[in-house]
Amino acid sequence: MPKKVATKATSSPHRYVEIETWLRAKVKKGQPGTLLPAETEIAEKFSVSRMTARHAVLNLMREGLVDRKRGSGTFIAHGPMHRREGVLLSFTEDMRRRGLTPSSVLISGRIVAASKKDQSALKLKPGSKIVEIRRVRLADGIPLALERVALIEKASPVLKFNLENGSLHDALRSAGFFPTIASGWLSARNADQAESDALEIPMQTSLLVETRVIENEKGVPLEFTETAYASNRYVVDMKLTLAPAFIAPYNAAPMEPA
């Protein structure tokens, strides 16, 4: 009898499509939070390399169909969280209202020289310093956002508070500062390597970037924040009113009767 030759795991460009189809069927039939097979199991089942199996999983992650929790595996995603417009809530308050456990990984908390953007947003003089706080924000252990906060230097007592398991806004209030009104804007960019590592998402995943300035009760700028959300996990809802079909241009002369 001819000797049986062992075959190597293949990585055909078409195999990951087959794996995606199989995973999509599992997602469609399953419930959010259901644990999916590990990449090693998928690779063995389809006789492919682990890299090919990972490629398929990452594609579904980009679409928000599956999610990963470090040390636990890959799960059927719950879908992106929706946030209503017009309500000022801290991340911690937002997650608690959803019944989720908020937490943070504190990257740094220090007093540094204010950048030109900080100076403009917080109405500071050149040479001013700010309190800079950088964190990864998580909900039930899943990274949702990267956050960079610039506070006026007088708010430095917040650095003594627990910024990993507590609310920054609670810390500000305890220190005698009261966030009241926010204005901001949304933009988008693709995650670079550092951002994808921190948020545990595929490279080039779209990020929803919210930049906002928060003032105190007297209208004085207190906080300048940029928060980059993984767009497959978090979205902001908007409600707009349709403008009239015809709007006269500014400074236009009144129309003469026919």
N, C-alpha and C positions, 0 to 999 in steps of 0.2 A: 504494500500500500504506500502511495506517495506520502511523504512527510508533510504534515500540516504546518503551513507557514503563518507565523503570528503577524497580524496586521496592525499597523500603527493607527492611533486616533487621527482622523482626518479633520481638516479645517477648511473644507470647501466653502467658497463664498456663499453658496446656497444653503448650507447646513444651518446657519444661524437663523435664516428665515423660517426653516422648518421648526426650529426650537421656539422661535417667537410665536408661531402659530399655535404650538402646543401649550405654551405658557398663557397666551391670550384666552384659550379655551378654559384653562384652569381658573383664570381671573374672572371670567364671565360666569362660571358656575359656582365659584366660591364666595365667601363672605369677607368683607374688609377685616384685616387683622389676621387672616389665615396664613400660617407658615407655609412657604413654598419649598420645594426641594433645593438642596444646596447645589452650588455650581459643580462640585465634584460628582454628585449624583447625576446631574443633568449630562455632564460630560461622558460619564460611563454609560448612561442610557442610550445616548445617541452616537457613541463611539467617536467623539470629537475631542479636541483639546479643551482644556479648561478655559483658555483664552476665548475660544469660539463660544462656549457657553456663557462666559461673562459678557461678551459682545451683545448677545441676545438679551440678557438681563438688563444691561445698561440702556439699551434702546427702549425697553419698557419703562425704565425709571425716568427717562427723559419725557415720556408721555404722561407720567404721573400715575401709571397703572400699578406699579409695585414700588416698595420702599424698603430701605435697609435700616436695621438697627444694629450698631456695632456689638459683636459678641452674641447676637441672637439669631441673625439670619435675614432672609428676604421674605417680606410679607405682602399680601394683597393690600394696596394702598386704600386709605379711607377717602381719597380725593382731596383736592386742595381746599384749605380753609378759606372761607369768605369773610371779609371784613366790611361792615357797613361804613359808608362815608359819613362825614360830619360829626363823628364822635371821637373825642380825645381820650384814648385809653392807653395806659402804658402796656408794654408787651405782657408783663406779669398779670395785670388786671384782665387783659384780653383772654389769656390762656385759662385763668382761673374761672372766668365766666363760662368758658366752654367745657369745664369739668376736667381740664388737663392740668398736669403738674408742670409748671414752668421752672426752668433752671438755666444757668449760664455757665459757660467756661470763660473765666476771666483771663484774657490774653495780657492786658496791661492796664494799669491805673496809675497815672502820674501827672505831674504838673510840667507842661512844656511851653515853648514859645508858640504863640498863636500864628497860624498861617494867614496869608492874605484873605483866603476864603473865610476863615474863622473871624478875622477882624471885621470883614464886611457884614457877615451874618449877625454877629453879636455887637456890632457898632463899637468896636474897641479901637484904641489908639495903636499906632505902630509900636512894636516893642512890648506889647501886652502879653501876659501869659494866660493859659487856660488849663482847666482840668480835663485831661483826655482819658477816656475810658473805652477800651476795645473789648468786645465780648462776642462769643458765639451764643446765640439764643436757642434754647431747646424746649420742646413740648413733649412730655412723656418720653424723654430720652432721644427724640429725633431732632437733629439740627434743622432749624427753620431759617435762620438769618445770621448774617454777620453785621455787627453794629459798631459804629464809631461815634462816640458822643464827645462834644466839646462843651464844657460848662464855663461860666465866668469863674475867675480865680477865687472869688469870695466863697464859692460853693465847695471849696476843697474839703470841708468836714465830711462830705459824703464818702470819701475814700476810706474812712474808718468803719463804714457799714459793710454788711455782708452783701456783696454785689454778685455773688454766684447763686444764692438761693433767695435773695430778697429783691424788692422793687427799688429801682433808682429813684422813682418819683416819691415813694414813701420815704426814702433817705433824704431827699431834698426837702420834703415837708418837715421832717424831724429836725432838719438843720435850719429851718426858718425860711425856706424858699418855696414858693407855691406856683407850680406850672398851671397856667390858666388858658391861654389861647395859642393855637398852633396854626401856622401857615406853611404850605409846602408844595412839593411837586413830585411827579413820578417820572422815571426814565427807565431805560433798560440797557443791559450789556450782557455779554457772555462771560461765564465764570472762567477765571484763569486757573492755573494749577493750584495755587495756594488756596483760592476760594473753594475749588472743588474738593480739595483735601479736607478743609475745615467743615464743609457742609455735607461731606460724604455723598457727593453727586458726581455724575459724569462730567468730564471736561466739556466746556462750551455749552453747558446747560444755561438756558436763559435765566437771568436774575432780574427781579423786579426791584428797582432801587427807589426807595422813598427818602427824600431829603426834606427836612422840616426845621423850622425855627420856632421855638416855644418861648412865649413871653410870660412874665408874671402878672399879677392882678393889676399892676400899674402900667402895663404895656412896655416894660423894660425887657429886652432879650436876655434869656436865661440859659437856653440850651440850643445847640446846633447839632443835629444828628443826621447821619446817613446810615440807613438800614438796607442791606441787600438781602432780599428774600429769595429763596429757591422758588421759582415761579411754578414748579410742578407741585408745590406744597402750600402755596399761599397766594391769594389774589385779593384785590380790592374792588368791591362793587361800586358802581357809579349810577346815578340817576340824573338824567338830563331832561330839560324841557325843550321841545322843538321850537326853533325860532319862527316868527311869521314868514310867510312865503316871500314877502317883499319888505326889505328894511331900507329906508332912504339913507343914502350916504351922509356922513357928518357934514355939516355946513352946506348942505344942498339947498338950493333956492326952492321955495314952496311951488308946488305944481299949480299952473293956471287952470281955471275951469274951462272945460271944452266948450 
